[in-house]
């Protein structure tokens, strides 16, 4: 019996038991669809994180202090940063949580104390008003810039510009509103209030600079600028390297990408387990099919069918089931992923290589789990098979 005849017999057997065939394929369908959906979500999340990091500027450097008691960044240290050749600008910040109130509406937000250079260093834009000036920092002026979410919360649909907000019982005048920057690495960049660093120190009760943002002159000078910053920190705080770090966006992107890739791999691995379960389902049903068709196998062997043709018939039947299940799984998986990207805020990134891999893996599963039943059928003794009831 040739390949085409074996294919026809396999399809005829599947059509005869449509419900059973569908239930057999269900494990494969769910497995393939799960792999495609979960990996697409994982890769989409990774791409979203990379886009958010890139939006901050590829030439952004960050000096972070973990212990402000032993590593105290002063104006002198900040001035040293500014004098470095590879550094275009520097923006020290202090942060803290405060309660802001307008009328009966109040909210807890993050307050960032910054200098006039913060806007350009962080690559931010204003939707209304203006940013801070050096004079306002020197005079400890009670002026603030609101994030887009903070402005919407406190003023709803009203214009926030030139209005007053209460922070810790003290009135501050709104001089600007930031454009929305969205959520980055789990924290919202829109739920924020920016004030002069000297004013924020008093409002938050924090007088220690825990972070300094530095902007390299260009992308090519990032590495050089990073080592220059490290040199200043090493000279100013000898033996305290465990209490501070200097990082660039590429380092952050590599770290986040590694985490995202591990997460995606884990999701894909979990989804692949359902494919194995689907393969076990195929093997069980094929064993039942062999048992039901024992007499048929005996007749075929009695009229001259050899072991190879019997093996091929049942193996093709298992492969056809896994192929059909794989195709349906691909269609359903792509459909679900598309629906998620349309009706939710999750970022979905389709990977045709993953789609192809999951389909080919489903065929592989069909072959692996179809061999045992097919081999069992091919080894049946024709006389005993004919006697089987």
N, C-alpha and C positions, 0 to 999 in steps of 0.2 A: 504494500500500500504506500503510495507516494505522499508527499507533504500536503498537497492540496486536499486529498481525500481525508487525511487525518484532521485537517482544519475544518472541513465540512462536518465531519462526525462530532468534533468538539462543539461547534456552533449549534448543531442539532440537539446535542445533549443539554446545552445551556438553555436553549429555547424551550425545551420540554419542561424544565424546572426553573421557570423565570424567577419566582419568588425566592427560592433557595439560592439561586445564582446571585440575586441582588443582595441578599443577606450575607452571602459569602464575600461579596465585593465591598460591603459596607465598611469593614475594618480598613481596607486599603484606601477607600474613598476618604474616610475620616483622617487617616494617617497622612496622606498626601496633602489634603487641604490644610491640616494643622501645621505641617512643615512650612508650606508656602505662606500662610497667614502670620505665624509667629516669627519666622525669619524676616518677613517683610516689615513687621512692626519693629523688630530689633534693629535692622539695618536703617529703617527710617529714623529711629531714635538717635542712632549714631550719627547719621547725616545731619539731623537737626542740631545736635550738640556742636558739631564741627562748624555749621553755619553760624551759630550763635557766637562761638569763639572768634571766628573770622570777622564777624561784624564789629567786634571790639577793636579791631585793628591788628594787623600782623606784626606791627612794630611796637606793640605795647609790652612793657616790662613791669613786673610787680615785685616790690620788696615787702615781704610779710614778716612781722615780728610776732613770735608766739609767747614770749615772756618780756613784757614791757618793763619789768622791774630791773632786769639785768641788761637789756638792750633798749636804751632810751634815745630815740631819734630826736635830735635837737635842730634848731634853725641852722646851726653850724654844719651839721651833717647834711641837711637838705641843700645848703649852699654848695657843699662839695659835690653833690650829685649834679647840680646845675652847671658846674664848671667843667664837667667831663666832656671830652671832644665828641663822643658818639651820641650824647644826649641832647635832644632838641628842647625838651621841656619836662618839668617835674611837677607833680601834684600830690602833696601829702594830704592824708585824710584822717579824721577821727570819726567814729561811728557809735551809735547808741540807739536805744528804743525810747520813743517819747509818745505822749498822748497829744494829739492835735484836735482842736475843737472849733467848730463854726456854728454858732447858734445852738441848736439842740443836737446837732450831729457831731459825733466824736469818733476817733479811730486811733488805733495804735500803729505807728509806722516807724520805719528806720530813718533816723536823721543822720545825714552825712555832712560833716564839717569839711569844707574844701576851700581852695584858693581860686583865683580867677582863671588859672590855667587848666582847671579840672575838665571844663567843657571840651577843649580841644584834645587833651591827652586821652580822655575816655571816648572820644569820637561821638559825642552826643549832640543833639540838635534841639532847638527850642521851637515850640509851636506858637508861643506867645511871649511877649515881653523881652527881657534881656537877662544876661547872666551877672554874676557878682563882679565887683571891681576891687582893686587892691585897696582903695580908700575905705570901702565898706568893711574890709577885713581889719584894717588898722583902727577904725573907729568902733569896732565891735557892733556894727549896725544890726538892728533887728529886722532883717529882710530875709526872705526865703524864696526858693524856687521849688515848685511842686512837681512831683511825677504825675503822669497823666491819670493814673488810677486814683491817686490821692486827691487831685483836683476834682475828679468826678464824684468821689465819695463826699467830700466836704462841701462842694458847691453845686452838685448835681448838674443841672443844665445851665447854670448861671456862669457868667464870666468871672473867673477867679482873680484876674489881673487887678492890682491896686486894692484888693480886698484885704481884710485882716483875719488872721487865724490866731487862736490862743494855743500856746505850747507851754505847758507847765504853769498856766495862769498868766503868762506874759504875752502881750500882743506883738505879732510879727506881720509885716506888710509883704504881700505876695508881689514879687517883681517879675516873675516869669513862670512858664509852664513848659515842661519837657515834652518832646514828642515820645510816643510810645516805643519802648525798646523790647517789650515782651519779657518772657521768663528765661533766665539763663541759669543752667545747672541747679534748678530747683528753687531759685529765689527770684522774686519779681523785681525788675528794674524800674517799674512804674509806681510801686507802692513805697515812695520815698520822699523825703524833704531834704533839700540841700540848703545849707546856711553857711555864712562865713565861718572859717575854722575857729576863729577866736570866739565867736558867738556860740557855736555848737559845743565847744568845750564846757561852757557854763551851763548850757541847757541840758546836756547829757551827763554832766558830772565826770566826763572823761577828759583828762588832760594829756594822755599819752597817745602819741601817733603810732597806730598799730600797722599802718600800711602806707606805702608810697608808690604811686603810679608814675612811671617814667616812659617817655616817648622817645624811641630811637630816631635818629635823623632819617633813616630809610630802612627798608627791609634787609639790605645787605650789611648794615652796621649793627644788627641786633645782637649777634654773638659777641662782637667786640664790646658793645655797650654793656652787655650782661657781665662780662668779666671785669669791666671797669667798676661797675657797681659793687661786685663781689670784693674787689680790691679795697674800695673805700670802707666797706663793712668789716672786712678782716682787719684793716689797720685801726679802725675806730673801736672795734669790740673784739680784741684778741681772745681766742679760746672760747668764744660764745657762738660758734657756728651752728650748734644744735638749736639755738633759740631764735634763729631767723632763716629766711630762705629768699633766694632771688630766682625768679622764674620768668619765662617768656611764654607767648601763646603757643608756640610749637610744642614746648614741654607739656603744657596743659592739654593740648590736643592729643598728643601721643598717649598721655595717661588716660584721658577720657575715651579715646578710641580703643585702647586695650581693654578697659572695663566694658565698653559697649560690645566689643567683639566676643569677649567671654560670655556676656549675657546672651548675645545672639546665638552663640554655639550651644549654650545650655538650653535655650528654648528649642533649637533645632533638634538637640539630642532627646529632649523630653517628647517632642512630637514624633520623632522616629520610633519611639517605643510602640506607639499605636500602630505603626506599619508592621512591626514584628508580630503584634497581636493579630493584625489582619492576616499575616502569613500563616499563623497557627490556625486561624479560622479556615483558610483555604485548605490546609493539610487535613483538618478534621472532616470537612465536607467531601474532599476527594477520597478519603478513606471510606466514608459512608457510601460514596458513589461506587467504589471498587467492590464493596460488599454487596450492594444492590445488583451490580451487573456481573457478578461472578459467573453466572450461567452463560451470559453473552460472551464473556471472555473465553469460556470453555468451548463454545461453538466456534468462535473465530479461530482458536488454536487448532480445533479438530479439522477445520477445512483448510489449514495451511498457514495461518498467520504466525509469524515468528515472534520471538520475544521483543525484538527491536521495534516492530510496528505497534505492539501493545503498549510498550513503554512510551513511544512517541505520541500515541493517541492521548493518553492520560496527562502526559507532560504538557502537550499543546493546550489541552483543556485548562490546566492550571495557569498557563501563561496568558491565555486569552482572558481568563477571569481577572488576573492581575493587571493586564493591559487596559481592559475596559474600566476597571476600578481606578487605575491611575489617571486615565483621561478624564473621567468624571471628577476625580479629586482635584485635578489641575483646574478644570473649569469652575468648580465650586470654590476652590481656594482663591483664585483670582477675583471671582465675583464678591466674595466676602471681604477681601482686602480692599477692593475698590469701594465697597459700601462703607467700610470703616473710614477710609480717607475722605469720603464725601460727607458723611453724617457725624463725624467726630473731629476733634482737634489733633488727633494723633497723626504724625507724619508717617506715610507708608512709602517704602522704597522697594519697588519690584526688582527682582533679580532673576533674569531668564536662566542663568546658570544653575541657580538653586531650584528653579521650576523643573528644568531638564533633569537635574540630579535626582529630585524626588520621584519623577516619573520613571527614570531608569532603575532607581532603587526599588520601586514597586514591582517592576518586571523581575529584578534579581530575586526579590522575596518570593515571587511566584515560582520561579525556577527552583530555588532552594527547598521550599516547602512542598513543591509538587513532585520532587524526585522520589521521595520515600513512598508515597501512595502508588506512583507510576511503576516504580521498581517492584513493589509488592504485587501489583496486578500482572506484571510481565512474568513473574516467577510462579504463578499459579499452575498447578498440575491440571492439564486439560480434563482428565478423567474425573478427578475430585471436583473440578469446577462444574462439570456437567451434572454431577450427582447433587450439587448444592441446591437447597430449597430456599 
